Amino acid sequence: MATLTLKTLTCYETEDNWGADDAYIKINGVTFWGPIKINDNQGRAINKDITFTNKVWIELWDKDDLDPDDHLGTYIAWASEAGKGEQEAYFNQDDCSYRLIYEVG
C-alpha cells in the first residue's frame, strides 16, 4: 500500500469569471476535500492522506449552485512515485489554472 498526501492547492486563475471558485477534490470518484472558496493567486492547505494501491485518480471540481459542477481536470498519481518527494499536478480545463502539491509515501 502507498499513502497519498495532498498538501496544498494553489489557484492562479479561477474557472468562474465573476469571483471565487468553490473548489473540491475527488479521489477515485469520491469527494475527499472541500468545497472551499478560492480565488486568483490564493492557496489553501489540504494536508490529508489516503492509502491506495497502484494508482489513484485525483479530480478537481468547481461546485456550482445553478448549473452542473465544472470538472477542472484529472490527474493520476502512482504508487511508484513513493519516496520521490513532493510532486506537482496541474489542472487547467475550462480556462482555469491550478497547481496541487502532493507526495506519495
Steps between C-alpha positions, in 0.01 A plus 500: 500500500603857432387821669402807301536828690330800343687803633393827335279626220590830331266687266663718236177560308147398597252333270228743606515838327323689779688395813631213705465133410356255751773242443479141612706188439377150427720196550394202287162666446424575866510853645810517720548871577295819467317680364692806611505849351820587316576795275777607261848482652384332821613175658333259740658241729351153468727265700287187463611141437347201328642153445483331160651229287662553159332826390248758613288746300498858630224720359456874556148644479327837542166478679223696331155559646298583188657265245704176504835511678802575279766232458836679506720201428618154599848384601627150579751449780690170508625287789836486318545872589557400866814652646547753219400801713244766418336479158285747305173445317349767277133550416401735217171391347226759450753789482619461860852457636571303819801323650476219755802401709491138615731226620483122483649305787 
